[in-house]
Amino acid sequence: MPTINETPLTRAATQMSTEIIPVLRNSLVGRRFMSINPYMKGDGLTNLEVTKISDLSDAFVQYSLPDGSEHSDSLVASAEIVKVPVLFKNFSVKMQDILTWENRTVSPGATNSLDSLTSLTASLKVAEQEEELLFNGWKPDGTTYAIKGMNQIAGNSVTGGSIATAGTMYGYIGEAIGKLMADKVKGEGDSYNLAITSTIYTKLITRIMTNGTPEIEYIKKLLGNGSIYVTDTLALQGGSSKEAAIVTPVDTSRVHFELLNPVDYKIVLANPEFEGLSPVKGVSYELISPYFKRLNSSSLCDAVCKITSLEV
């Protein structure tokens, strides 16, 4: 039932968003590694204040209960402003299509679907840009990173090589998990997430170990309850023919990193110059940025391990 002040355009924009978001969810990988901060929501929130907390020294062991004379230190909290960029794509759609959808009669309980290929394509472009941002960061001037992605912020790395032999990639992933553990980074339920390219994934499902089991099954067990995600954003890093992979702990509690997403995917349509005649201008946009916590002395995140120089 239409509400007060609704127009065909506002209803169409809402319907577009409703139909498009599930499609985008299936195509996105980066945001499956990081949980969204649920407390920072709202249009206009492009500058968010977050709190950075220093770590404490190690705990002590002694036979007597502490009396206060032992060494102690305190957490140092400092405010940090994180700028959240707007990812967007402009498009246009025929007013006739919107009016046809608005006036269509459907049977009770049926969904009046607004088929707008233009707005879907525009939103997919925004999704692709999000993927690029979360994995490879953003350099507004083409030189300096304003936002670092997982590839740039990785505090741990494993130098890979050819994975032509079954079991080799399994070994690299095990080494990556070992490096995370050495830095006291443990996935929830001993589980870890893995991002690989489609080329690597195809090889892993067809490479058979000596006992007849596909290598991918061994890797799944290694990751525990974590998941394997496929994204070609990791391909051809640095302009070379070599690919990369990313291993992180499962971190739904946002201990090591999180997503700042004040505005999820949203479509806005503008009034045409001539009602019912002109194309309607629209924009698909979102506000999103990765935020990595617990950085080491080199300002890198030990909870992200990158496997480099992979060759299939």
C-alpha positions in Angstrom: 0.0 0.0 0.0 1.6 3.3 -1.1 2.5 5.7 1.8 2.1 9.5 1.9 4.5 11.4 -0.3 5.4 8.3 -2.3 5.7 8.8 -6.0 6.1 6.3 -8.9 9.8 7.1 -8.9 10.4 6.5 -5.2 8.4 3.2 -5.4 10.4 2.2 -8.5 13.7 3.0 -6.7 12.7 0.9 -3.7 11.6 -2.0 -5.9 14.8 -1.8 -7.9 16.9 -2.0 -4.7 14.8 -4.9 -3.4 15.3 -6.9 -6.5 18.9 -6.1 -7.2 20.5 -6.5 -3.7 20.1 -10.3 -3.6 21.8 -10.5 -7.0 24.7 -8.4 -5.8 25.1 -10.4 -2.6 25.9 -13.6 -4.6 28.6 -11.8 -6.6 30.5 -10.2 -3.7 33.4 -11.9 -2.0 35.3 -9.2 -0.1 32.6 -8.4 2.4 32.3 -12.1 3.3 35.7 -11.8 4.9 34.7 -8.9 7.1 31.6 -8.3 9.2 29.8 -5.0 8.9 29.8 -2.7 11.9 26.0 -2.5 12.7 26.3 0.7 14.7 27.5 3.1 12.0 24.5 3.5 9.7 22.9 6.5 7.9 23.2 8.7 4.9 25.8 11.4 5.1 28.2 9.4 7.4 31.3 9.8 5.3 33.6 10.6 8.2 33.4 8.0 11.0 35.2 8.3 14.4 36.6 5.0 15.5 38.7 4.1 18.6 42.1 2.6 18.3 43.4 0.8 21.3 47.0 -0.2 22.0 47.8 -3.7 23.3 48.9 -4.6 26.8 52.1 -6.4 27.7 52.1 -10.1 28.5 50.4 -11.5 31.6 52.5 -12.7 34.6 52.8 -15.9 36.7 53.6 -16.0 40.4 52.5 -18.0 43.5 51.0 -15.1 45.4 47.9 -13.1 44.5 48.8 -9.7 43.0 49.1 -6.9 45.6 49.4 -4.0 43.2 53.2 -3.6 43.4 53.7 -5.7 40.2 54.4 -4.1 36.9 51.2 -2.8 35.2 50.3 -0.9 32.1 47.1 0.5 30.7 45.3 0.6 27.4 45.8 3.7 25.4 42.8 4.7 23.4 42.9 7.3 20.7 40.2 8.5 18.3 40.7 8.1 14.6 38.7 9.6 11.8 38.1 7.2 8.9 36.8 8.6 5.7 34.3 6.4 4.0 34.2 6.8 0.2 31.1 6.7 -2.0 31.0 4.1 -4.7 28.5 5.0 -7.4 27.4 4.6 -11.0 25.0 6.9 -12.8 22.4 5.6 -15.3 19.2 6.4 -17.0 15.9 4.5 -17.5 12.9 5.1 -19.7 10.0 6.8 -17.8 7.7 4.6 -19.9 9.1 1.5 -18.3 8.5 2.8 -14.8 4.9 3.9 -15.6 4.2 0.5 -17.2 5.4 -1.2 -14.1 3.5 1.2 -11.8 0.2 0.5 -13.6 0.5 -3.2 -14.2 -2.1 -5.4 -12.6 -1.0 -8.7 -11.1 -2.8 -11.5 -9.4 -3.2 -11.5 -5.6 0.1 -12.6 -3.9 2.1 -12.2 -7.1 5.2 -9.9 -7.3 5.1 -7.0 -9.7 8.7 -7.2 -10.9 10.4 -4.2 -12.3 12.8 -5.5 -15.0 15.4 -2.8 -15.3 18.6 -4.2 -16.9 20.2 -0.7 -16.8 20.0 -0.3 -13.0 21.1 -3.9 -12.4 24.1 -3.4 -14.7 25.0 -0.1 -13.0 24.8 -1.8 -9.5 27.0 -4.6 -10.7 29.6 -2.0 -11.7 29.4 -0.7 -8.1 29.8 -4.2 -6.8 32.9 -4.7 -9.0 34.4 -1.5 -7.6 33.7 -2.6 -4.1 35.5 -5.9 -4.7 38.5 -3.9 -6.1 38.5 -1.6 -3.1 38.4 -4.3 -0.4 41.1 -6.4 -2.0 43.3 -3.9 -3.8 42.6 -0.6 -2.0 42.1 2.8 -3.6 44.6 5.4 -4.9 42.8 8.6 -5.8 45.9 10.1 -7.4 47.0 6.9 -8.9 50.1 6.8 -6.6 49.3 6.9 -2.9 46.8 4.7 -1.2 44.1 6.5 0.6 42.6 3.2 1.5 44.5 -0.1 1.7 42.9 -3.3 0.8 43.8 -6.8 2.0 46.6 -7.1 -0.5 48.3 -3.9 0.8 47.6 -4.4 4.6 48.7 -8.0 4.8 51.1 -8.3 7.8 52.0 -11.9 6.9 53.0 -13.4 3.6 54.0 -16.7 2.1 56.0 -16.9 -1.1 54.4 -19.4 -3.3 55.3 -20.9 -6.7 54.0 -23.5 -9.1 51.0 -25.4 -7.9 51.1 -27.9 -10.7 51.8 -30.8 -8.3 48.8 -31.9 -6.1 49.3 -31.0 -2.5 51.5 -27.9 -3.1 48.7 -25.4 -2.6 47.6 -27.3 0.4 51.0 -26.8 1.9 51.1 -23.1 1.1 47.7 -22.6 2.9 48.9 -24.6 5.9 52.0 -22.4 6.0 49.8 -19.2 5.9 47.6 -20.5 8.8 50.8 -21.3 10.7 52.0 -17.7 10.3 48.7 -16.3 11.6 48.9 -18.6 14.6 52.5 -17.6 15.3 51.2 -14.0 15.6 48.5 -15.2 18.0 45.8 -14.8 15.4 43.3 -17.6 15.7 40.1 -18.0 13.7 36.8 -18.5 15.6 36.4 -22.2 16.1 39.9 -22.7 14.5 38.4 -21.7 11.2 39.9 -19.6 8.4 38.7 -18.1 5.1 40.5 -18.4 1.8 40.2 -16.3 -1.3 41.6 -17.6 -4.6 41.2 -17.0 -8.3 38.9 -19.0 -10.6 42.0 -20.5 -12.3 43.4 -21.8 -9.1 40.0 -23.1 -7.9 39.6 -25.0 -11.2 43.0 -26.6 -10.7 42.3 -27.6 -7.1 39.1 -29.4 -7.9 40.7 -31.4 -10.6 44.0 -32.2 -8.9 43.9 -35.6 -7.2 46.0 -36.6 -4.2 47.7 -40.0 -4.1 44.7 -41.6 -2.3 42.3 -40.4 -5.0 40.8 -37.5 -3.1 40.7 -34.1 -4.8 43.1 -31.6 -3.3 40.3 -29.1 -2.6 38.8 -31.5 0.0 42.0 -31.5 2.0 42.0 -27.7 1.9 38.4 -27.5 3.1 39.3 -29.6 6.2 42.3 -27.3 6.8 40.0 -24.3 6.9 37.7 -25.8 9.5 34.3 -24.1 9.3 35.7 -21.4 7.1 35.0 -21.0 3.4 36.7 -20.9 0.1 35.8 -17.8 -2.0 36.6 -17.2 -5.6 37.5 -13.8 -6.9 39.6 -12.9 -10.0 40.4 -9.6 -8.3 43.5 -11.4 -7.0 44.7 -12.3 -10.5 47.7 -10.7 -12.2 48.9 -8.7 -9.3 51.6 -6.1 -10.1 51.1 -6.6 -13.8 52.8 -10.1 -13.7 51.4 -13.4 -14.8 51.4 -14.7 -11.2 48.4 -14.8 -8.9 47.8 -14.4 -5.2 45.6 -15.8 -2.5 44.4 -14.4 0.8 44.0 -16.3 4.1 42.3 -14.7 7.1 40.7 -15.9 10.4 37.0 -16.2 10.6 36.3 -13.0 12.5 32.5 -12.4 12.9 33.2 -10.6 16.2 35.2 -7.9 14.4 38.3 -8.4 16.5 40.8 -7.9 13.7 38.9 -6.1 11.0 35.4 -4.9 10.0 33.5 -3.1 7.3 32.2 0.4 7.7 29.1 0.5 5.6 26.8 3.4 6.6 24.8 3.0 3.4 24.3 -0.3 1.7 23.3 -0.5 -1.9 20.8 2.1 -2.7 19.1 3.4 -5.9 17.8 6.9 -6.3 15.8 8.1 -9.3 15.4 11.8 -10.2 12.3 13.5 -11.7 12.5 13.8 -15.5 12.4 17.2 -17.1 9.1 16.4 -18.8 6.8 14.1 -16.8 6.1 10.9 -18.5 8.4 11.6 -21.5 12.1 12.1 -20.6 14.5 9.4 -19.5 14.8 9.2 -15.7 18.3 9.8 -14.3 19.3 7.4 -11.6 22.3 6.5 -9.5 23.3 3.3 -7.8 25.5 3.9 -4.8 26.9 2.8 -1.4 29.2 4.0 1.3 31.8 1.4 2.3 35.3 1.0 3.6 37.4 -1.7 5.2 38.8 -0.9 8.6 41.7 -3.0 9.9 42.4 -3.1 13.6 45.3 -4.3 15.7 48.0 -3.1 13.3 51.6 -4.0 14.0 54.6 -1.6 14.3 54.8 -1.5 10.5 51.1 -0.5 10.3 50.1 -3.8 8.8 47.5 -6.3 9.9 48.9 -9.6 11.1 45.4 -11.2 10.7 45.8 -11.1 6.9 48.2 -13.4 5.2 48.9 -13.2 1.5 50.2 -16.0 -0.6 52.1 -14.6 -3.5 53.8 -15.7 -6.8 51.3 -18.5 -7.5 51.6 -20.2 -10.9 49.1 -22.7 -12.2 
